[in-house]
Amino acid sequence: MTLEVACDSRYCEGFVLAGPALFPVEHASCVDEAGNVVDNTLPEPGVGYFGIPFDSRWVVRKVGSGADSLVDQLLLSKKIPKTAIAKPYRR
């Protein structure tokens, strides 16, 4: 079973605009099939989210390798492998 099936959403990493300053902060959340952000970590929902939906199998491999932030790894390497990005939901 993949993470998408287990939680019916896609894991995303990127940035959120939240709090009184609305300053972009690195953040992880999930996105459901309808494109709604599922964020269980902030006390109040963010005003805006920008992120990359990752393939669950790729995330599990990277997290197991001790990676801190998947976005940082990708931005620093200046390349995003095709296997890292989640496939679109089937309609």
For each residue, the residues with C-beta under 8 A, 3 or more apart:
1: 5 6
2: 5 6 56 57
3: 6 7 11 56 59 60
4: 7 8 9 10 56 86
5: 1 2 8
6: 1 2 3
7: 3 4 30
8: 4 5 32 33
9: 4 30 31 32 33 38
10: 4 30 31 32 53 54 56 86
11: 3 28 30 53 54 56 59
12: 28 29 30 31 49 51 52 53 54
13: 26 27 28 51 52 54 69 70 71
14: 26 27 28 49 50 51 52 71
15: 24 25 26 27 49 50 51
16: 24 25 27 29 39 42 46 48 49 50
17: 22 23 24 46 47 48 49
18: 22 25 27 42 44 45 46 47
19: 22 23
20:
21:
22: 17 18 19 47
23: 17 19
24: 15 16 17 50
25: 15 16 18
26: 13 14 15 69 71 72
27: 13 14 15 16 18 39 41 42 46 49 51
28: 11 12 13 14 41 51
29: 12 16 37 38 39 41 49 51
30: 7 9 10 11 12 37 38 39
31: 9 10 12 35 36 37 38 51 53
32: 8 9 10 35 36 38
33: 8 9 89
34:
35: 31 32
36: 31 32
37: 29 30 31 45 46 49
38: 9 29 30 31 32
39: 16 27 29 30 42 45 46 49
40:
41: 27 28 29
42: 16 18 27 39 45 46
43:
44: 18
45: 18 37 39 42
46: 16 17 18 27 37 39 42 49
47: 17 18 22
48: 16 17
49: 12 14 15 16 17 27 29 37 39 46
50: 14 15 16 24
51: 12 13 14 15 27 28 29 31 71
52: 12 13 14 70 71 74 80 84 85
53: 10 11 12 31 85 86
54: 10 11 12 13 58 59 70 84 85 86
55: 58 59 83 84 85 86 87
56: 2 3 4 10 11 59 60 86
57: 2 60 61 83
58: 54 55 61 62 81 83 84
59: 3 11 54 55 56 62 63 70
60: 3 56 57 63 64
61: 57 58 64 65
62: 58 59 65 67 70 73
63: 59 60 67
64: 60 61
65: 61 62
66:
67: 62 63 70 73
68: 72
69: 13 26 72 73
70: 13 52 54 59 62 67 73 74 84
71: 13 14 26 51 52 74 75
72: 26 68 69 75 76
73: 62 67 69 70 76 77
74: 52 70 71 77 79 80 84
75: 71 72 78
76: 72 73
77: 73 74
78: 75
79: 74
80: 52 74 84 85
81: 58 84
82: 85
83: 55 57 58
84: 52 54 55 58 70 74 80 81
85: 52 53 54 55 80 82
86: 4 10 53 54 55 56
87: 55
88:
89: 33
90:
91:
